[in-house]
């Protein structure tokens, strides 16, 4: 996918006939320029749903929620990263209800999450991890513990995607290994 403008991308997301097509558009947009234009497209769809005059179709609540899922973890990661770097609670304004729950939950339990991450991250102290890797791991582990509606492979795959997109290629493998050990220790499939 060439780099479409956010309005064209919003239309493509709205017109996607299936989850597989949504996922393909998401992957292509992410590979083209991270999630910047994808997030702008979702913002346009949200604005259209609020009745604002924007170049995007109006989606019903269910399709809009489905499209919003594509960028939710990216938005939560940004909030958690900022909170960690600034050593203050996350600012959840602008996140949807689930996104705010994820950010608040991961932040509130960060000491417990860090202890588990530190035990699984052989030869790495959590405080020495890059802040973005720490935020990815906290978010994913919180989801593993509190979102029974999601399978471990889905959570781990999304965490690896976030690590590769916002940190380094090596971070993806590191995050995969740590979360794999944490999910395996709890008897969950990887």
WOGI-V721222 format. One record per residue. N is the residue number from 1. RES is the residue in one letter. SS is DSSP state (@ for helix, = for strand, . for the rest). OMEGA is omega as a letter, one per 30 degrees, with the letter a starting at -180 (* if undefined). D_CENTER is the distance of its C-alpha to the mean C-alpha in Angstrom with 2 decimals. Layout:
# WOGI-V721222
n=N res=RES ss=SS omega=OMEGA d_center=D_CENTER
n=N res=RES ss=SS omega=OMEGA d_center=D_CENTER
This chain:
# WOGI-V721222
n=1 res=X ss=. omega=l d_center=21.46
n=2 res=X ss=. omega=a d_center=23.00
n=3 res=X ss=. omega=l d_center=21.20
n=4 res=X ss=. omega=l d_center=21.86
n=5 res=X ss=. omega=a d_center=22.01
n=6 res=X ss=@ omega=l d_center=19.33
n=7 res=X ss=@ omega=l d_center=21.95
n=8 res=X ss=@ omega=l d_center=22.63
n=9 res=X ss=@ omega=l d_center=19.01
n=10 res=X ss=@ omega=l d_center=18.72
n=11 res=X ss=@ omega=l d_center=21.88
n=12 res=X ss=@ omega=l d_center=20.70
n=13 res=X ss=@ omega=a d_center=17.63
n=14 res=X ss=@ omega=a d_center=20.13
n=15 res=X ss=@ omega=a d_center=22.63
n=16 res=X ss=. omega=a d_center=20.59
n=17 res=X ss=. omega=a d_center=22.84
n=18 res=X ss=. omega=l d_center=20.56
n=19 res=X ss=@ omega=l d_center=17.14
n=20 res=X ss=@ omega=l d_center=18.15
n=21 res=X ss=@ omega=l d_center=18.95
n=22 res=X ss=@ omega=a d_center=15.70
n=23 res=X ss=@ omega=l d_center=13.90
n=24 res=X ss=@ omega=l d_center=16.58
n=25 res=X ss=@ omega=l d_center=16.21
n=26 res=X ss=@ omega=a d_center=12.46
n=27 res=X ss=@ omega=a d_center=13.36
n=28 res=X ss=@ omega=l d_center=16.39
n=29 res=X ss=@ omega=a d_center=14.93
n=30 res=X ss=@ omega=l d_center=12.31
n=31 res=X ss=@ omega=a d_center=15.31
n=32 res=X ss=@ omega=a d_center=17.52
n=33 res=X ss=@ omega=a d_center=15.90
n=34 res=X ss=. omega=l d_center=12.31
n=35 res=X ss=. omega=a d_center=10.42
n=36 res=X ss=@ omega=a d_center=13.20
n=37 res=X ss=@ omega=l d_center=15.28
n=38 res=X ss=@ omega=l d_center=12.69
n=39 res=X ss=@ omega=l d_center=11.50
n=40 res=X ss=@ omega=l d_center=15.28
n=41 res=X ss=@ omega=l d_center=16.06
n=42 res=X ss=@ omega=l d_center=13.87
n=43 res=X ss=@ omega=l d_center=15.50
n=44 res=X ss=@ omega=l d_center=18.79
n=45 res=X ss=@ omega=l d_center=18.30
n=46 res=X ss=@ omega=l d_center=17.57
n=47 res=X ss=@ omega=l d_center=20.66
n=48 res=X ss=@ omega=l d_center=22.73
n=49 res=X ss=@ omega=l d_center=21.99
n=50 res=X ss=. omega=l d_center=23.29
n=51 res=X ss=. omega=l d_center=26.40
n=52 res=X ss=. omega=l d_center=26.05
n=53 res=X ss=. omega=a d_center=27.93
n=54 res=X ss=. omega=a d_center=25.33
n=55 res=X ss=. omega=l d_center=25.49
n=56 res=X ss=. omega=l d_center=23.17
n=57 res=X ss=. omega=l d_center=24.09
n=58 res=X ss=. omega=l d_center=23.80
n=59 res=X ss=. omega=l d_center=21.73
n=60 res=X ss=. omega=a d_center=22.45
n=61 res=X ss=@ omega=a d_center=20.17
n=62 res=X ss=@ omega=l d_center=19.10
n=63 res=X ss=@ omega=l d_center=18.34
n=64 res=X ss=@ omega=l d_center=16.56
n=65 res=X ss=@ omega=a d_center=14.34
n=66 res=X ss=@ omega=l d_center=13.69
n=67 res=X ss=@ omega=a d_center=12.86
n=68 res=X ss=@ omega=l d_center=10.68
n=69 res=X ss=@ omega=a d_center=8.37
n=70 res=X ss=@ omega=a d_center=7.71
n=71 res=X ss=@ omega=a d_center=6.14
n=72 res=X ss=@ omega=a d_center=5.21
n=73 res=X ss=@ omega=l d_center=1.74
n=74 res=X ss=@ omega=a d_center=3.74
n=75 res=X ss=@ omega=l d_center=6.40
n=76 res=X ss=@ omega=l d_center=6.15
n=77 res=X ss=@ omega=l d_center=6.00
n=78 res=X ss=@ omega=a d_center=8.80
n=79 res=X ss=@ omega=l d_center=10.61
n=80 res=X ss=@ omega=l d_center=10.71
n=81 res=X ss=@ omega=a d_center=11.85
n=82 res=X ss=@ omega=l d_center=14.40
n=83 res=X ss=@ omega=a d_center=15.59
n=84 res=X ss=@ omega=a d_center=16.20
n=85 res=X ss=@ omega=a d_center=18.02
n=86 res=X ss=@ omega=l d_center=20.02
n=87 res=X ss=. omega=l d_center=20.62
n=88 res=X ss=. omega=a d_center=20.19
n=89 res=X ss=. omega=a d_center=18.22
n=90 res=X ss=. omega=l d_center=15.03
n=91 res=X ss=. omega=a d_center=15.93
n=92 res=X ss=. omega=l d_center=14.10
n=93 res=X ss=. omega=a d_center=16.24
n=94 res=X ss=. omega=l d_center=14.59
n=95 res=X ss=. omega=l d_center=11.73
n=96 res=X ss=. omega=a d_center=12.66
n=97 res=X ss=@ omega=l d_center=14.18
n=98 res=X ss=@ omega=l d_center=11.51
n=99 res=X ss=@ omega=l d_center=9.02
n=100 res=X ss=@ omega=l d_center=12.15
n=101 res=X ss=@ omega=l d_center=12.94
n=102 res=X ss=@ omega=a d_center=9.86
n=103 res=X ss=@ omega=a d_center=10.52
n=104 res=X ss=@ omega=a d_center=14.22
n=105 res=X ss=@ omega=l d_center=14.28
n=106 res=X ss=@ omega=l d_center=12.64
n=107 res=X ss=@ omega=a d_center=14.88
n=108 res=X ss=@ omega=a d_center=17.91
n=109 res=X ss=. omega=a d_center=17.84
n=110 res=X ss=@ omega=a d_center=17.02
n=111 res=X ss=@ omega=l d_center=20.61
n=112 res=X ss=@ omega=l d_center=20.62
n=113 res=X ss=@ omega=l d_center=17.26
n=114 res=X ss=@ omega=l d_center=18.62
n=115 res=X ss=@ omega=l d_center=21.85
n=116 res=X ss=@ omega=l d_center=20.36
n=117 res=X ss=@ omega=l d_center=18.25
n=118 res=X ss=@ omega=l d_center=21.46
n=119 res=X ss=@ omega=a d_center=23.52
n=120 res=X ss=@ omega=a d_center=21.42
n=121 res=X ss=. omega=a d_center=20.98
n=122 res=X ss=. omega=l d_center=24.55
n=123 res=X ss=. omega=l d_center=26.21
n=124 res=X ss=. omega=l d_center=23.34
n=125 res=X ss=. omega=a d_center=23.40
n=126 res=X ss=@ omega=a d_center=20.10
n=127 res=X ss=@ omega=l d_center=21.49
n=128 res=X ss=@ omega=l d_center=22.16
n=129 res=X ss=. omega=l d_center=18.68
n=130 res=X ss=. omega=a d_center=17.02
n=131 res=X ss=@ omega=a d_center=15.16
n=132 res=X ss=@ omega=l d_center=11.88
n=133 res=X ss=@ omega=l d_center=12.45
n=134 res=X ss=@ omega=a d_center=13.44
n=135 res=X ss=@ omega=l d_center=10.38
n=136 res=X ss=@ omega=a d_center=8.19
n=137 res=X ss=@ omega=l d_center=11.07
n=138 res=X ss=@ omega=a d_center=11.54
n=139 res=X ss=@ omega=a d_center=8.26
n=140 res=X ss=@ omega=a d_center=8.81
n=141 res=X ss=@ omega=l d_center=12.48
n=142 res=X ss=@ omega=l d_center=12.34
n=143 res=X ss=@ omega=l d_center=10.73
n=144 res=X ss=@ omega=a d_center=13.43
n=145 res=X ss=@ omega=a d_center=15.98
n=146 res=X ss=@ omega=a d_center=15.37
n=147 res=X ss=. omega=a d_center=13.87
n=148 res=X ss=. omega=l d_center=16.79
n=149 res=X ss=. omega=a d_center=15.79
n=150 res=X ss=. omega=l d_center=13.26
n=151 res=X ss=. omega=l d_center=14.95
n=152 res=X ss=@ omega=l d_center=14.48
n=153 res=X ss=@ omega=l d_center=14.25
n=154 res=X ss=@ omega=a d_center=11.28
n=155 res=X ss=@ omega=a d_center=9.32
n=156 res=X ss=@ omega=l d_center=10.90
n=157 res=X ss=@ omega=l d_center=10.39
n=158 res=X ss=@ omega=l d_center=6.60
n=159 res=X ss=@ omega=l d_center=7.19
n=160 res=X ss=@ omega=l d_center=9.99
n=161 res=X ss=@ omega=l d_center=8.44
n=162 res=X ss=@ omega=a d_center=6.41
n=163 res=X ss=@ omega=l d_center=9.80
n=164 res=X ss=@ omega=a d_center=11.83
n=165 res=X ss=@ omega=a d_center=10.40
n=166 res=X ss=@ omega=l d_center=10.66
n=167 res=X ss=. omega=a d_center=13.29
n=168 res=X ss=. omega=l d_center=15.90
n=169 res=X ss=@ omega=l d_center=16.69
n=170 res=X ss=@ omega=l d_center=18.24
n=171 res=X ss=@ omega=l d_center=15.19
n=172 res=X ss=@ omega=l d_center=13.69
n=173 res=X ss=@ omega=l d_center=16.90
n=174 res=X ss=@ omega=l d_center=17.06
n=175 res=X ss=@ omega=l d_center=13.70
n=176 res=X ss=@ omega=a d_center=14.82
n=177 res=X ss=@ omega=a d_center=18.19
n=178 res=X ss=@ omega=a d_center=17.32
n=179 res=X ss=@ omega=l d_center=15.06
n=180 res=X ss=@ omega=l d_center=17.71
n=181 res=X ss=@ omega=a d_center=20.37
n=182 res=X ss=@ omega=l d_center=18.76
n=183 res=X ss=@ omega=l d_center=18.23
n=184 res=X ss=@ omega=l d_center=21.71
n=185 res=X ss=@ omega=a d_center=23.35
n=186 res=X ss=. omega=l d_center=22.55
n=187 res=X ss=. omega=a d_center=23.98
n=188 res=X ss=. omega=l d_center=20.85
n=189 res=X ss=. omega=l d_center=20.66
n=190 res=X ss=. omega=* d_center=18.45
